[in-house]
């Protein structure tokens, strides 16, 4: 099987789409298949920062008209392409239909934001309710796409975990990390804190300046390569409500999820209903309200830290929804469709 990935990453777009595709590429590679990524310069640089990267990287101009993009791809690739994996909200149905018109079967990674999804050959949405009526819709928890590091986990008891961890994804375009850390510093809490920032985070200098003002037990890790280990040692996470929430659930880590984009709403509501996390909505929050919301988040986190029975219950509910082999499930599904 040959799978070609249409995906981008940047400070504005974030890292979630690329890391989701990486998880699938790792599963393809493990099963003996070929993964090829069409990448612009920014995405190429971010991909090379991953020590666990799998997949060939081919330069691609996403600013060119789609017909030119297709021609460019065809000139670079020798041989048939079995699946074109499309992951990104900037790619609409007109875009993937242009590829499909040239006989590229489309797998669309969707987060309930795309229109005309039925024009794709396969739609993947792990946050949606499972659909048994058609092979076109890979919906539900069994299709959560997690990287290799989240396989074969043995989560420890939450009471044994030493850290409270803050992570707003690979880019954190709104720089919410700074708001939450400022509120943490005002509380003068001696609980061990980990602050995790991703490779596309643009507030690094400001964060370092902020942390230099305190002697509190705070560890800052930039461009972490081992998020599974980090989450497995986290008693409570304050995290962006994106792909990280699937990682947190796999690690049975109680969390406070912060919604920062419309596409995160559906998965977050589902996670809250499962009972292992709470959530805050910080979409389009005015500057004068962000610090207040960050303060509420810190207060809730501290209350949970001192509520061991509640944390134990939240962890047990996360364990009930563990699904760590979604990428392998998707590989198997696509192979069946090709048979």
N, C-alpha and C positions, 0 to 999 in steps of 0.2 A: 504494500500500500504506500502511495506517495501522497502526503498531505502538505498543502501550501497554505501558509498563514498570512492573512491580511490583518495587520495589527500595528498600532503605534503606541508609544509611551513618551511622556514629557512631563515637565513641571505642571503644566496646565491640565493635561489629560490624566496624569497619574500613572501608576505602575500596575494597577490591578488587571487590566486587559492582557498585558504582556505576561504577567506571572501566571494567569489562568491558562494562557496558551502554552507557556513553558510546562505546566503540569501535564497537559495533554501530550506535548511533544515527548516528555520523559516516558509516558506510558507507551507511546508509539515506538520509541526507540527500544524499550525493554522487550517489545513484542517483535522486534526485527523489521520495523517499518521505517520509512524515511520522512523526516520533518524538515521543511524548508520555510524560512521566514523572509518575506519581502519587507525590508526595513529602510527607513530614512536615516539620516546621519545621527539624529538624536537617539532614536530607538536603538540603533546599532551600538552606540557608546554605552547605553544603559544595559543592554544585554550582555556586553562583554565584562561588566562589573559583577556578574553572577558567577560564582565558582561552580555552580551546579548546572550551567547552561548546556542544553542539548538542542541541536538543530543547526542546519546550515543557514548562513546569513547572506542574503543577496541584496545589493543596493536597489532602492526603488524610489521613484519620484511620485509621491501621493498628490502633488500639486498639479500634475499633468492631467489632461483630459483622460477619462477612463479608457477610451479606445487606445490611446497611446500607452497607458499603463499595461493593458493586456498585451499589446504588441511587444513591449519591453520584456514582459514576463516570458512570453513565448520564445523570444530570442535567447533568453538566458537558460531556459529549461530544455533539456533534451529528453523526450519521452513523455508518456501520458501522465496526467495528474488525476488521481482518483477522487480527491476531495479538496475543495477550497474552503478554508476555515476563515470566516469573517467575524471579527470581534472589535467593535467600536461603534459609538453612537453617531459618529460622523459619516458612517457608511449607510446610506439609505437603500430602499428597495431598487431604485433606479440604478444604483451603483452595482449591487450584486446581480441584478437581472442582466446587465451588460455582460458580465462574466458568464452568467448562466447561458446567455445566448450563443456563447462560443463553446458550449458543451462542457462547462466546468460545473460539476455537482456542488451545491452550496450547503455548508454546515454553518448555521448562524448561531453564535453565542448571544443570547438575548437576556435582558433583565427587565422585561415587560415595558420597554421603551420604544421598540421598533413598530412601525406600521407595516401592514402587508407581509407578515411573517410567513403566511402560507405559501408565498412564492419561493421560499427557500426549500431545499430538499429535506433538510433536517434542522430542527430548532432545539437548542439546548438551553434549559432554564431550571436549575436545581431548586430555585425558590418557589416555583409554581407547583400547583397540585398535580400529582401523577396523572397521566393521560394514557389509558389503555386501549383507546379506540383506533390508534394509528401509529405506525412506526416512525412517522415524521416528527413526533414531539417527544424529546427525551427530557421529561419533566420529573421533578421530585428529588429527594435527598440522595438517591442512589447515583445521581449524576453530578454530585459535587466534585469539582476538579481541584485536587490538592496535590502539591508537589511531593516528590519521593520522600522528603524528610518527614512527612506526616503519616507515613505508612508504618505499621507494626509498633504503634505507640503503647506505652504502659503508663497512663497518668497516675501520679501519686495523689495521696489524700490532700485535699486543698489546704487543710490546717498545717501541713508540713511545708508548704511553699513559702519562701521568704520574701517575695517582692510584690509590690504594687507597680504595675507597668502602664506607661502612657505611650500609645503609638497611633498616629493618624495617617498611616499608610506610607507609600513610597514617595509621595510628593507633598501632601498637606498644603494644597494651593492657598488655603485661607489662613495658614499659619496658626491654626488652633492650638498647636503644641505650645506656643508662647503664652497664649491666654491661660491655659490650664496650669502650666508650670508657674506662672506668676501667682496664681491663686494658691497653689501648693506652698510656695515660699512664704506667703502671708500667714499661713496657718502654723508655720514653724514646726512641722510634724517630723518626728524622728523615725518614722517607719521607712525602711529601705525602699527607695524609689528607683525604677529604671525608666529612662526616657529613650525611646527608640525613634530614630529618624531615618528616612529612606534616602536613596541616592539622588533623587530629584528634589529634595527639600531645599528651598531657597533661603530659609531663615537661619542657616547654620551659624553665621557670625553673631547674630543677635542672641541666639540660644546660648552660645558659649559665653558671651558677655554676661548674660543673666545668671548662668550657673556659677560664674566666677565670683559672684557677690555673696555666696552662701557656703557654710560649712556643714550643711545638712547632708545625710548619707544618700547622695544621688549619683547614680551611674548613668552616663550618657553613652549610647552605642549608635554609631552612624553606619548606615549601609549594612545592617546585620544580615549575615548569611545563614543563620541558624534559628529562625523564628520558632521552630518546634521546641527547641530547648528553652527558649525564652518563655514561651507560653506555658510550658510544663513546670516552670519554676515561678509562675505568677499566681498569686492568690486572688487578686482582682485586677482586671484589665480595664483601662479606659481607652477605647479604640474606635477608629472610624468604622462606620457600618458599611463595609464593603466586603471584599473577599476575605478580609481578616476574620469576619465572624464565623466563617466555615472552619478556619484554622482553630479558632478559640473553642468551638464546639468539639472538634476532633480531639483537642487537648483537655477537654472537660474543665475549662477555665471560666469561672463566673465573670461576667463582664457588664460594663456600662457602655452601650453602643451609642455613638454620636452620628446622627444622620446629617450628611453634608451635601447630598445630591439626591435629586428626585428618583433616580434609578435604584437607590438603596432602600426605599420605603417598603416595598413588598417583602423583601427578605427579612428586614428588621422586624416588621409586624409579626411575621411567622416565628422568628426567634424569640420574641418577647412572649408570645403565646405558649411557646414550649417551656418557658419558665426558668431558663438558665441565665437570663440577662434582663436589664432594663434599658431604656433608650431615652435620648434627648434629641430634639430636632433643632439643629443650628443652621438650617438652610436660610440664606439671606438674612441672617441675624445682624441687626444694626450694631455698629461698633460699640455704642454705649450699652448694649444689652449683652454683648459677648462675655464680658467679665462677670456679669451677674449669673449667666448660665454656667460659666466655668466654675463659679463659686458653688452653685448647687451641685454640680457634678462631684466636686471634691468632698463636699459634706456627705453626699450619699456614699461615696467610696469609703470614707472614714467610718461611717456608721456600719457598713457591711464588714469592714475589716474586724470590727469588734462584735460581730454577730456570727459566731462559728456555726451555729445550727442552721442559720439561713444559708450560709455559704455551702454547707454540706448538702443541703437540699438542692440548691442551684446546680451543684456539681453532678448530683445523681440524675437530675433532669437532662443535663447536657449529655451524659453517658448514654441515656436512652435514645438519643438521636445521633449517635456516632455513625458516620459514613465516610470511610477513608479511601475507598477504592473506586471512586466515581470515574476517574480518568480511564482506568482499565475497563470499566463497564462500557464506556463510550467506544473504546477501541473495539470491543467485542460486538457491540451493536452495529457499528459501521461495517465490520467484516461480514456480518450476517446479511446486511443489505446488499453487499457486493456479490454474495454467493449466488 
